[in-house]
């Protein structure tokens, strides 16, 4: 599982370093993306940079200011879908 906040419509610089340097061969990646606006191309960028991995559908964990805009139930359902 890999998580990232959105920085200028893509993943954070530390995640970029990880994605470029790590060997994802035979790994499955379950991205979760936190943001307070719009994820733009973050999910696509993760997919394009996890070479040789299976990348599952990301969850968009959106905040409205300091309030979680996604329900706990939606997050729980996503977690259950990973099993």
C-alpha positions as CSV (number, residue, x, y, z in Angstrom):
1,X,0.0,0.0,0.0
2,X,1.4,3.4,-0.8
3,X,-0.1,6.7,0.3
4,X,0.6,10.3,-0.8
5,X,-0.7,13.7,-0.4
6,X,-1.3,15.7,-3.6
7,X,1.4,18.3,-4.4
8,X,0.6,20.4,-7.5
9,X,-1.7,17.7,-9.0
10,X,0.6,14.8,-8.5
11,X,2.3,12.8,-5.8
12,X,4.7,14.2,-3.2
13,X,8.4,14.4,-4.1
14,X,9.4,11.7,-1.5
15,X,6.9,9.3,-3.2
16,X,8.5,10.1,-6.6
17,X,11.9,9.1,-5.2
18,X,10.4,5.8,-3.9
19,X,8.6,5.0,-7.1
20,X,11.8,5.6,-9.2
21,X,14.2,3.7,-7.0
22,X,12.1,0.8,-5.7
23,X,11.7,-2.5,-7.7
24,X,8.0,-3.2,-7.9
25,X,8.4,-6.5,-9.8
26,X,5.8,-9.0,-8.6
27,X,4.3,-6.5,-6.2
28,X,0.7,-5.2,-5.9
29,X,0.3,-1.5,-5.1
30,X,-2.9,-0.2,-3.4
31,X,-2.6,3.6,-3.6
32,X,-4.4,6.0,-1.4
33,X,-4.4,9.7,-2.2
34,X,-5.1,12.5,0.3
35,X,-6.0,15.9,-0.9
36,X,-8.0,19.1,-0.2
37,X,-9.0,19.8,-3.7
38,X,-8.3,17.9,-6.9
39,X,-6.1,14.8,-7.5
40,X,-5.7,15.7,-11.2
41,X,-3.2,13.1,-12.6
42,X,-1.8,11.7,-9.3
43,X,-3.3,8.2,-9.8
44,X,-2.1,8.0,-13.4
45,X,1.4,9.1,-12.3
46,X,1.5,6.4,-9.7
47,X,0.4,3.8,-12.2
48,X,3.0,5.0,-14.8
49,X,5.9,4.9,-12.2
50,X,5.3,1.6,-10.5
51,X,7.2,-0.4,-13.1
52,X,6.3,-4.1,-13.3
53,X,3.7,-3.9,-10.5
54,X,0.0,-4.5,-10.4
55,X,-1.6,-1.2,-9.4
56,X,-5.1,-1.4,-8.0
57,X,-7.7,1.4,-8.1
58,X,-6.7,4.2,-5.8
59,X,-8.9,5.7,-3.1
60,X,-9.3,9.5,-3.1
61,X,-9.3,10.6,0.5
62,X,-10.5,14.1,0.2
63,X,-10.7,16.7,3.0
64,X,-12.8,19.9,3.1
65,X,-10.5,22.1,5.3
66,X,-9.9,20.0,8.4
67,X,-13.0,17.8,7.8
68,X,-12.9,14.4,6.1
69,X,-15.2,14.7,3.1
70,X,-15.1,10.9,2.5
71,X,-17.2,8.8,4.9
72,X,-15.6,6.3,7.2
73,X,-17.9,3.7,5.6
74,X,-16.4,4.4,2.1
75,X,-12.9,4.0,3.5
76,X,-13.8,0.8,5.3
77,X,-15.4,-0.6,2.1
78,X,-12.2,0.2,0.2
79,X,-10.1,-1.6,2.9
80,X,-12.4,-4.6,2.8
81,X,-12.0,-4.7,-1.0
82,X,-8.3,-5.3,-0.5
83,X,-8.8,-8.6,1.2
